Amino acid sequence: MRVLSLSGTPAAMGEAYGESCRDEIPKLYEKRLANAIRQAKVHGGREVGEEAVLTVARACLTPTRAHHPEGFAELEGIARGAGQPVEKILAMNGLTDIRDVLAWRGDLESLGGCTAFVVAGDQTRDGQLICGQTWDLATDNMPHVLGVHRKPADGPETWTLTTAGCLSLIGLNEHGIAVGTTNVRTTDARPGVTYLSMIHKALAARTLDDAAAGISDVQRAGAHFFFVADGEGRALALECTPEHVERVAVDAGSYVHTNHCLVPAHQAIEGDTPSASSHARQARLEQLIAATAGQADLDASKTWLGDQANGDKAISRSDFEGISSNGSVVMVPQSRTIHVCHGPAHEATWLDLRAVS
């Protein structure tokens, strides 16, 4: 897996990032755009085009800049380095949210999905919390997956898994702040701050509460679940719609989230009937975690994310209806450990991201 190392000011890191992926970024943008437009037509009966996407992206620019000026400066730097307009870079980073703002409806079976977990220290072999997830999206995005190691001039060092030209998606910082996400869909989507910008700000935090505030205290564009953990072994589960946040402390046991809302108030405004795949992955991961209660460790968590039970509803997916597990991440925030793989975990090679950065 490719790993980029960036350092300096946000603008300088962004420019270096954009230049290094200059040929690749337009290709990924076109793939994501075409996928979203196709889904709108096939699954939602909605005829939309690039201009509709970019109109929403432009409406997201101002709240994104206000929410995290440093992250926005990096986005602008990526745009300059890649020779692309900033609204295209923002759209590529937040197309899931923008699609929902446009009220693109569809069958969730054919959309990307992820399977995330937090296992508290009372359930692990060494007493240290473990968190992680698969990252599932269109199979044709897989060549663009990469790791990014950032050493900002002013702010914590971070290690993340993402795609070319995109901000932080799943990652860890030097203070032990770990963040991940899964997608859900609710009907209160609006122009606002898209999810990668929120994660990027959370990973600039030094405390759990500040990291959570980077997600909860914001004009969110779309609905997502986030987990946030820290170097003291604490974690929060945040199921968010644009308008609401349900915050649950994971002090003991485990917490699993896939791609359907678990909060009743959020279920009332859920955009589509949750998919059979999402429910199957949720139940299967809960079963796997329960089977290792008190003995969970990094190797066990990698096995969970590589599980192939349930066929096309498996946790680790290989091009089922155009969707694959493009990567997976497991983290132990207390020891500042982040291991990643590129592709479905059952067939990929795991790397210690800090060791190769």
C-alpha positions as CSV (number, residue, x, y, z in Angstrom):
1,M,0.0,0.0,0.0
2,R,1.3,3.5,-0.8
3,V,2.0,5.7,2.1
4,L,2.5,9.5,1.7
5,S,4.4,11.5,4.3
6,L,3.5,15.2,4.5
7,S,4.8,18.0,6.7
8,G,4.6,21.7,7.1
9,T,1.7,24.1,7.2
10,P,-1.7,22.9,6.1
11,A,-1.4,24.7,2.8
12,A,2.0,23.3,2.1
13,M,0.9,19.7,3.0
14,G,-2.1,20.1,0.8
15,E,-0.1,21.3,-2.2
16,A,2.4,18.5,-1.8
17,Y,-0.4,16.0,-1.5
18,G,-2.2,17.4,-4.6
19,E,1.0,17.4,-6.7
20,S,1.8,13.8,-5.7
21,C,-1.7,12.7,-6.8
22,R,-2.1,15.2,-9.6
23,D,-2.9,12.6,-12.3
24,E,-4.9,10.3,-10.0
25,I,-7.3,12.9,-8.4
26,P,-9.3,13.6,-11.6
27,K,-9.7,9.9,-12.2
28,L,-11.1,9.3,-8.7
29,Y,-13.3,12.3,-8.9
30,E,-14.8,11.1,-12.2
31,K,-15.4,7.6,-10.8
32,R,-17.1,8.9,-7.7
33,L,-19.2,11.3,-9.7
34,A,-20.3,8.7,-12.3
35,N,-21.1,6.3,-9.5
36,A,-23.3,8.8,-7.7
37,I,-25.1,9.9,-10.9
38,R,-25.7,6.3,-11.9
39,Q,-27.2,5.4,-8.5
40,A,-29.5,8.5,-8.6
41,K,-30.9,7.3,-11.9
42,V,-31.0,3.5,-11.4
43,H,-32.1,3.4,-7.8
44,G,-33.8,6.7,-7.2
45,G,-35.2,7.6,-10.6
46,R,-33.5,11.0,-10.3
47,E,-31.8,12.7,-13.2
48,V,-28.9,14.8,-11.9
49,G,-25.6,15.8,-13.3
50,E,-22.3,17.2,-12.3
51,E,-23.5,20.7,-11.9
52,A,-26.0,19.7,-9.2
53,V,-23.2,18.0,-7.3
54,L,-21.0,21.1,-7.6
55,T,-23.8,23.5,-6.6
56,V,-24.1,21.7,-3.3
57,A,-20.3,21.5,-2.9
58,R,-20.1,25.3,-3.3
59,A,-22.7,25.7,-0.6
60,C,-20.5,23.6,1.7
61,L,-17.4,25.7,1.2
62,T,-18.2,28.5,3.7
63,P,-19.3,26.3,6.7
64,T,-16.3,24.0,6.1
65,R,-13.9,26.9,6.2
66,A,-15.5,28.2,9.4
67,H,-15.5,24.8,11.1
68,H,-11.8,24.0,10.6
69,P,-9.7,26.7,8.8
70,E,-6.6,24.5,8.9
71,G,-8.4,21.6,7.3
72,F,-9.9,23.9,4.7
73,A,-6.4,25.3,4.0
74,E,-5.3,21.8,3.2
75,L,-8.2,21.2,0.9
76,E,-7.4,24.4,-1.0
77,G,-3.7,23.3,-1.1
78,I,-4.8,19.9,-2.6
79,A,-6.8,21.8,-5.2
80,R,-3.9,24.0,-6.1
81,G,-1.4,21.1,-6.2
82,A,-3.8,19.0,-8.4
83,G,-4.8,21.9,-10.6
84,Q,-8.5,21.4,-9.8
85,P,-11.2,23.8,-8.4
86,V,-11.6,23.5,-4.7
87,E,-15.3,22.6,-5.0
88,K,-14.4,19.5,-7.0
89,I,-11.9,18.5,-4.2
90,L,-14.6,19.1,-1.6
91,A,-17.2,17.1,-3.6
92,M,-14.8,14.2,-3.9
93,N,-14.2,14.3,-0.2
94,G,-17.9,14.5,0.7
95,L,-19.8,12.9,-2.1
96,T,-21.7,10.6,0.3
97,D,-23.1,13.6,2.1
98,I,-23.7,15.6,-1.1
99,R,-25.6,12.7,-2.6
100,D,-27.9,12.8,0.4
101,V,-28.4,16.5,0.3
102,L,-29.7,16.0,-3.2
103,A,-32.1,13.5,-1.8
104,W,-30.8,10.7,-3.9
105,R,-32.8,7.7,-2.9
106,G,-31.8,4.1,-3.5
107,D,-31.5,0.5,-2.4
108,L,-28.8,0.4,0.3
109,E,-27.7,-3.0,-0.8
110,S,-26.0,-1.4,-3.8
111,L,-24.3,1.4,-1.9
112,G,-21.1,1.4,0.1
113,G,-21.1,0.3,3.7
114,C,-18.7,-0.2,6.6
115,T,-18.6,-2.3,9.7
116,A,-17.1,-0.6,12.8
117,F,-16.5,-1.7,16.4
118,V,-15.2,-0.5,19.8
119,V,-14.2,-3.2,22.3
120,A,-13.5,-1.8,25.8
121,G,-10.5,-2.9,27.9
122,D,-12.6,-5.2,30.1
123,Q,-13.1,-7.4,27.0
124,T,-9.5,-7.5,25.8
125,R,-6.6,-9.8,26.6
126,D,-4.3,-6.9,27.9
127,G,-6.9,-4.5,29.2
128,Q,-6.4,-2.0,26.3
129,L,-9.3,-0.8,24.2
130,I,-9.4,-1.9,20.6
131,C,-11.3,-0.1,17.8
132,G,-11.5,-0.5,14.0
133,Q,-13.6,-1.0,11.0
134,T,-13.8,-2.2,7.4
135,W,-14.1,0.5,4.7
136,D,-16.5,-0.6,2.0
137,L,-17.2,1.4,-1.2
138,A,-17.2,1.0,-4.9
139,T,-14.7,-1.5,-6.1
140,D,-13.3,0.8,-8.7
141,N,-12.1,3.1,-5.9
142,M,-9.7,0.5,-4.6
143,P,-6.6,1.5,-6.7
144,H,-6.8,5.0,-5.1
145,V,-6.5,3.8,-1.5
146,L,-3.5,5.1,0.4
147,G,-2.1,5.8,3.8
148,V,-1.2,9.4,4.8
149,H,1.3,10.4,7.5
150,R,1.1,14.1,8.5
151,K,3.5,16.1,10.6
152,P,1.9,19.5,10.7
153,A,4.0,22.5,11.7
154,D,1.4,23.3,14.5
155,G,-0.7,20.3,15.6
156,P,-0.5,16.6,16.3
157,E,1.1,14.0,14.1
158,T,-1.5,11.7,12.5
159,W,-1.6,8.4,10.6
160,T,-4.7,7.8,8.4
161,L,-6.2,5.6,5.7
162,T,-8.0,7.4,3.0
163,T,-8.1,7.9,-0.8
164,A,-6.0,10.1,-3.1
165,G,-6.7,13.8,-2.6
166,C,-8.9,13.2,0.4
167,L,-8.6,14.3,4.0
168,S,-8.5,11.9,7.0
169,L,-11.0,9.0,6.9
170,I,-10.0,6.5,9.6
171,G,-7.0,7.4,11.8
172,L,-5.0,8.0,14.9
173,N,-3.0,10.9,16.2
174,E,0.1,11.1,18.5
175,H,-2.1,11.8,21.6
176,G,-4.0,8.5,21.1
177,I,-7.1,10.1,19.6
178,A,-8.6,7.5,17.2
179,V,-11.6,8.2,14.9
180,G,-13.6,6.1,12.4
181,T,-17.0,6.2,10.7
182,T,-19.8,4.4,9.0
183,N,-22.4,5.8,6.7
184,V,-26.1,6.1,7.5
185,R,-28.8,8.1,5.6
186,T,-31.4,10.4,7.0
187,T,-33.8,12.8,5.3
188,D,-32.6,15.9,7.1
189,A,-29.4,16.3,4.9
190,R,-28.4,19.9,4.1
191,P,-25.4,21.8,2.8
192,G,-22.9,22.0,5.6
193,V,-19.6,20.4,6.7
194,T,-18.9,17.0,5.1
195,Y,-17.7,14.1,7.2
196,L,-14.0,13.9,6.2
197,S,-13.6,17.5,7.3
198,M,-15.1,16.7,10.7
199,I,-12.8,13.6,11.1
200,H,-9.8,15.7,10.1
201,K,-10.6,18.3,12.8
202,A,-11.2,15.5,15.4
203,L,-7.8,14.1,14.7
204,A,-6.3,17.6,15.4
205,A,-7.6,17.3,19.0
206,R,-5.6,16.5,22.1
207,T,-8.6,15.3,24.2
208,L,-11.6,13.0,23.8
209,D,-14.1,15.8,24.4
210,D,-12.4,18.1,21.9
211,A,-12.3,15.4,19.3
212,A,-16.0,14.7,19.9
213,A,-16.8,18.4,19.6
214,G,-15.2,18.5,16.2
215,I,-18.0,16.1,15.1
216,S,-21.0,17.1,17.4
217,D,-20.7,20.9,17.5
218,V,-21.0,21.5,13.8
219,Q,-23.4,22.2,10.9
220,R,-23.2,18.6,9.5
221,A,-24.2,18.0,5.9
222,G,-25.2,14.3,6.2
223,A,-25.7,11.5,8.6
224,H,-22.9,9.2,9.9
225,F,-21.9,7.1,12.8
226,F,-18.5,8.0,14.4
227,F,-16.4,6.3,17.0
228,V,-13.9,8.4,18.9
229,A,-11.4,7.0,21.4
230,D,-8.4,8.3,23.4
231,G,-5.1,7.3,24.8
232,E,-6.6,6.6,28.2
233,G,-8.8,3.8,26.9
234,R,-12.1,5.8,26.8
235,A,-14.4,5.9,23.8
236,L,-17.6,7.5,22.6
237,A,-20.0,6.2,20.0
238,L,-21.7,9.1,18.1
239,E,-24.6,8.4,15.8
240,C,-25.3,11.7,14.0
241,T,-27.9,13.1,11.7
242,P,-27.3,16.6,10.4
243,E,-29.6,17.9,13.2
244,H,-29.1,15.4,16.1
245,V,-26.3,13.6,17.9
246,E,-26.7,10.6,20.2
247,R,-23.6,10.2,22.4
248,V,-22.9,6.9,24.1
249,A,-19.8,6.2,26.3
250,V,-18.3,2.8,25.7
251,D,-17.0,2.2,29.2
252,A,-17.4,-1.6,29.1
253,G,-18.3,-4.4,26.7
254,S,-18.4,-3.5,23.1
255,Y,-20.2,-1.4,20.5
256,V,-20.8,-2.3,16.9
257,H,-22.2,-0.1,14.1
258,T,-22.8,-0.8,10.4
259,N,-25.1,1.2,8.1
260,H,-28.5,1.5,9.7
261,C,-29.6,3.8,12.5
262,L,-29.7,2.3,16.0
263,V,-31.2,5.4,17.7
264,P,-35.1,5.3,17.5
265,A,-35.3,9.1,16.8
266,H,-32.9,8.7,13.9
267,Q,-34.8,5.6,12.6
268,A,-37.9,7.9,12.3
269,I,-36.1,10.0,9.6
270,E,-34.0,7.3,8.0
271,G,-33.8,7.8,4.3
272,D,-34.3,4.2,3.1
273,T,-35.2,0.8,4.6
274,P,-32.0,-0.5,6.1
275,S,-30.4,-3.2,4.1
276,A,-30.2,-6.9,4.9
277,S,-26.4,-6.7,4.5
278,S,-26.1,-4.0,7.2
279,H,-28.2,-6.1,9.7
280,A,-26.3,-9.3,8.9
281,R,-22.9,-7.6,9.3
282,Q,-24.0,-6.1,12.6
283,A,-25.2,-9.4,14.0
284,R,-22.1,-11.3,12.8
285,L,-19.6,-8.9,14.3
286,E,-21.4,-8.9,17.6
287,Q,-21.3,-12.7,17.6
288,L,-17.6,-12.8,16.8
289,I,-16.7,-10.3,19.5
290,A,-18.8,-12.1,22.1
291,A,-17.0,-15.4,21.2
292,T,-13.7,-13.8,22.3
293,A,-14.9,-11.9,25.4
294,G,-12.1,-11.2,27.7
295,Q,-9.5,-12.4,25.2
296,A,-9.8,-10.0,22.3
297,D,-6.6,-8.7,20.8
298,L,-5.2,-7.2,17.6
299,D,-5.1,-10.6,15.8
300,A,-8.6,-11.4,16.8
301,S,-9.9,-8.0,15.5
302,K,-8.2,-8.6,12.2
303,T,-9.9,-12.0,11.9
304,W,-13.3,-10.3,12.6
305,L,-12.8,-7.8,9.8
306,G,-11.8,-10.6,7.4
307,D,-14.8,-12.8,8.2
308,Q,-16.6,-14.1,5.1
309,A,-19.6,-15.8,6.6
310,N,-23.0,-14.9,5.0
311,G,-21.7,-14.6,1.4
312,D,-22.6,-11.3,-0.2
313,K,-23.6,-10.1,3.3
314,A,-20.2,-10.8,4.7
315,I,-18.1,-8.4,6.8
316,S,-15.2,-8.7,4.3
317,R,-16.6,-8.1,0.8
318,S,-15.0,-8.8,-2.6
319,D,-16.9,-7.0,-5.4
320,F,-20.4,-8.0,-4.4
321,E,-22.6,-5.9,-6.7
322,G,-19.7,-3.5,-7.3
323,I,-18.9,-3.0,-3.6
324,S,-15.7,-4.2,-1.9
325,S,-14.0,-3.8,1.4
326,N,-11.4,-1.3,0.0
327,G,-9.5,-1.4,3.3
328,S,-9.6,-2.1,7.0
329,V,-8.1,-0.5,10.1
330,V,-7.6,-1.7,13.7
331,M,-6.2,0.6,16.4
332,V,-5.2,0.4,20.0
333,P,-5.1,4.1,21.1
334,Q,-3.4,3.5,24.4
335,S,-0.3,2.1,22.7
336,R,-0.7,4.4,19.7
337,T,-1.0,1.4,17.4
338,I,-2.7,1.5,14.0
339,H,-2.6,-1.4,11.6
340,V,-4.1,-1.1,8.1
341,C,-4.7,-3.3,5.1
342,H,-5.5,-2.4,1.5
343,G,-8.4,-4.5,0.1
344,P,-10.6,-7.1,1.7
345,A,-9.0,-8.2,5.0
346,H,-9.4,-11.9,4.3
347,E,-6.9,-11.6,1.4
348,A,-4.9,-8.5,2.2
349,T,-1.6,-8.0,4.0
350,W,-1.8,-6.0,7.2
351,L,0.8,-3.2,7.8
352,D,1.8,-1.3,10.9
353,L,1.1,2.2,9.5
354,R,3.5,4.0,11.9
355,A,6.3,1.6,11.0
356,V,6.1,2.3,7.3
357,S,5.4,6.0,7.5
